[in-house]
């Protein structure tokens, strides 16, 4: 299997200025300096070779994503990220969730999202999305660095897309 990932985070803000010295014909300023976009694949500088997407339904308010045994495209398919780095993490809290849902470095065999493997937390209110583009800076996935813990209330739902390479 080969994959190609097109990513983009854009925010273009157009502000219309007013005042005695502002030309009505040229009264806008545009800001978009933090936009990022690109393509990842097996031969890109930041490689992308494996992908998993799914839905994690919490049990009694907790759940875990294990980067070595993620569900694949079929019921029998397993995506194993061992030896790879997490490159792109997209998490979405479903709109039906009654409360915020939090993802963090796993308590057991936790996966850090930076070169030092440090702790991190991403809290999402219902119907919000969090994105981390790691650009090859995360540690390798292995038996002691592989889990993301998710907590919330009851049987909340977290959708995810995970790109590794």
C-alpha positions, 0 to 999 in steps of 0.5 A: 500500500502507498499513500499520499497525504495532501494537507492544508491549514489556512486562514485568510483574513481580509480587513477593510480599513476606514478613515480620512486617509484611506483610499476607498479603491484600496481599503483592504489588507490581507493577512495569511502568513501562517498558512501551511500546505503540502503533500506527504508520501513515501519519498517526501522529506517528511515521509508518509507510509501508513495511515489509519482512520477511525472512531474511538468510542469511550468506555466509562469515559476512557479509551486508548489509541495504540499506534501499533494496533490501529484498525485498518481498512477491513476488519482483519487489517491492522495498521502497525506504526512500529519503527515509524514516526507520527507525522500528522494527527487529526482529532475530532470530537463529535457534535453529540458529545455532551462534554469536552474530550481530552487526548494526552500522552498515554499513562502506560507506554505513552507517546510524546508528540515531540523529539523529547517525548514529553507530555502533551494534552489536547482538549476538544469541546464538542464538534471541534477539531485539533491538528498536530503536524509534527514534521518528523520531530516526534519519536519513533513508535515502539513497544514503550512509546505507543499510546495516546489516552483519551478521556471524557464522560461516558461513551463519548466519541472521538474520530481520528486520522493518523499519518505515520512515516 
